[in-house]
Amino acid sequence: MNLTEDVYRATLGFPKHELYGLVSQMRRAAVSVPSNIAEGKGRHSDPDFVRFLFQARGSLLELQTQILIACRLQYLSEETARHLGSGADSIGRGLNALINKFRSVA
């Protein structure tokens, strides 16, 4: 959820014409990551949990791509893009570990 907060703060400075474009896409992808993890955990079955973890990972990969796009368009500074990218990488490693753990159990 920290990454989601960081994305919301980082996108506050984007141009107004991106409000319904890249800003909306990035925020939706960022919110989707913890939301899918929570929903999957609430299903009480390992196969369902893994399916939602894969959805969370997909949203995270979307967000990582959008961070790169925003940086290339100079909507994000290199420093902010690195910070967001680092957070996303860390979450990705955690998701991969969870997926591997629960796939072997399922």
Backbone hydrogen bonds, N-H to C=O, Kabsch-Sander energy under -0.5 kcal/mol:
donor,donor_aa,acceptor,acceptor_aa,energy
5,E,1,M,-2.2
6,D,2,N,-2.5
7,V,3,L,-2.6
8,Y,4,T,-2.3
9,R,5,E,-2.4
10,A,6,D,-2.7
11,T,7,V,-2.2
12,L,9,R,-1.0
13,G,10,A,-0.7
14,F,11,T,-1.3
18,E,15,P,-2.0
19,L,16,K,-1.8
21,G,18,E,-1.3
23,V,18,E,-1.9
24,S,18,E,-0.7
25,Q,21,G,-2.4
26,M,22,L,-2.8
27,R,23,V,-2.5
28,R,24,S,-2.4
29,A,25,Q,-2.4
30,A,26,M,-2.5
31,V,27,R,-2.5
32,S,28,R,-1.9
33,V,29,A,-1.2
35,S,31,V,-1.6
36,N,32,S,-2.5
37,I,33,V,-1.7
38,A,34,P,-2.4
39,E,35,S,-2.6
40,G,36,N,-2.6
41,K,37,I,-2.3
42,G,38,A,-1.8
43,R,40,G,-1.3
44,H,41,K,-1.0
49,F,45,S,-2.6
50,V,46,D,-2.6
51,R,47,P,-2.0
52,F,48,D,-2.2
53,L,49,F,-2.1
54,F,50,V,-2.3
55,Q,51,R,-1.7
56,A,52,F,-2.4
57,R,53,L,-2.4
58,G,54,F,-2.3
59,S,55,Q,-2.2
60,L,56,A,-2.3
61,L,57,R,-2.4
62,E,58,G,-2.0
63,L,59,S,-2.5
64,Q,60,L,-2.6
65,T,61,L,-1.9
66,Q,62,E,-2.4
67,I,63,L,-2.4
68,L,64,Q,-1.7
69,I,65,T,-2.3
70,A,66,Q,-2.7
71,C,67,I,-2.1
72,R,68,L,-2.6
73,L,69,I,-2.1
74,Q,71,C,-1.5
75,Y,70,A,-3.0
76,L,70,A,-1.2
81,A,77,S,-2.7
82,R,78,E,-2.5
83,H,79,E,-2.4
84,L,80,T,-2.8
85,G,81,A,-2.8
86,S,82,R,-2.7
87,G,83,H,-2.1
88,A,84,L,-2.5
89,D,85,G,-2.5
90,S,86,S,-2.2
91,I,87,G,-2.2
92,G,88,A,-2.5
93,R,89,D,-2.2
94,G,90,S,-2.0
95,L,91,I,-2.8
96,N,92,G,-2.6
97,A,93,R,-2.2
98,L,94,G,-2.3
99,I,95,L,-3.0
100,N,96,N,-2.6
101,K,97,A,-2.3
102,F,98,L,-2.8
103,R,99,I,-2.3
104,S,100,N,-1.5
105,V,101,K,-0.8
106,A,102,F,-2.2
